[in-house]
Amino acid sequence: MRDYRRLGRAIDHEFRNPGLLEEALTHRSAGAKNYERLEFLGDSVLELVVSDHLYRRFPGAHEGQLTRIRASIVREPTLARVARSLSLGRFLKLGGGELKSGGFDRDSILSDALEAVIGALYLDGGMPAADAFIKTHFADELAAANPERVRKDPKTRLQEYLQGQARALPEYEVDEIRGASHEQRFRVSCRIPGVETVFRGEGSSKRKAEQRAAATALETLANVAVDST
Amino acid sequence: MRDYRRLGRAIDHEFRNPGLLEEALTHRSAGAKNYERLEFLGDSVLELVVSDHLYRRFPGAHEGQLTRIRASIVREPTLARVARSLSLGRFLKLGGGELKSGGFDRDSILSDALEAVIGALYLDGGMPAADAFIKTHFADELAAANPERVRKDPKTRLQEYLQGQARALPEYEVDEIRGASHEQRFRVSCRIPGVETVFRGEGSSKRKAEQRAAATALETLANVAVDST
């Protein structure tokens, strides 16, 4: 077993059951007892902790604002940032293929493992341990949350833009799915009735690819800069 | 204020702050202080309680099985069933239009209000109160959960069926969105390259309409009966 003590210090929790932490850091390429079950649990824990925090902190915010702020915090790039701040990649157990292809620094693996660590903390120390970890390590994103400034996602904005012009709604189509199931790439096209240009987007999920296509459409049609990350 | 005592007995929790229960039962058509914020919170609480339960109860289940079982429990028809078992509709505060159109017995409103009640319980009595309520009132669905018997959703099954035959993947398109934002109906079509028939589905969300279209496609192509609810 690896020396998880340094990581334990960064996490600021002494595990009664260190096997949980090891499981949280084991990719499926390295064994059947891997982080996927803990990730399932940790995802729900993270969502509730952030929801609870936003609910109490912004008593005047509408449900739609809360949902959008939460989505701006609980997202792969944020989770990967936190994982990197803990040097989580150094502690990951990866199988041969993932090891060679640099899986220890891939956003998707880092963010999944971080959710699994949150699941492990929740099982080992209950909600208080998970809550303290999340409030500490997502402090920047939580501090920046602002119901007045949160932006809708590009698909929503494109739809509202077209509705505002009484125009037909966009249609999305998956053109291509490449790669094995754990590292698929999606290519989608976005067609808008009455617009000749087909807008395309690519990403690691259908949703992301659609958001990128929508961002491109919005930039072209409304002539605005759109952040689709 | 209505007499919530009977409901309080059914919920088996005496609210320190009865205003929370009232808010959880107020539809947006009846006021600005309505159940939507509590629904945002309760949705996350319900998801964590069910995730935690399934995680501990099925130590041998894979993440995919857990996710599918959870989706089979945390869904509108189940939530509406629980709401009806508590006669929640009788306590709903609805505005004029919703009142006349029978909103007190609509699945979508009942299930949203039930999530809001769970959010209110969580705020008033903490996680133990929410946990006890969910374990009691979702007992049938939780007891029926079985990782070996859970079925994948129709879109996944259609995709796997086509991949198994080395055929092109389906493309979904929204043909029509009707109705105001809180009671939209979606019509989508599902096209499979190389198949002449266009399969159609309709539902209260894009996802549901797509699942119905996929179910129809699967029934036609694979000649099996598919439950798309």
Interface residues (C-beta under 8 A of the other chain):
Chain A: E36 R37 E39 F40 L41 D43 S44 V45 E47 L48 S51 D52 Y55 A61 H62 E63 L66 T67 M127 L169 E171 Y172 E173 V174 I177
Chain B: E36 R37 E39 F40 L41 D43 S44 V45 E47 L48 S51 D52 Y55 A61 H62 E63 L66 T67 M127 L169 E171 Y172 E173 V174 I177
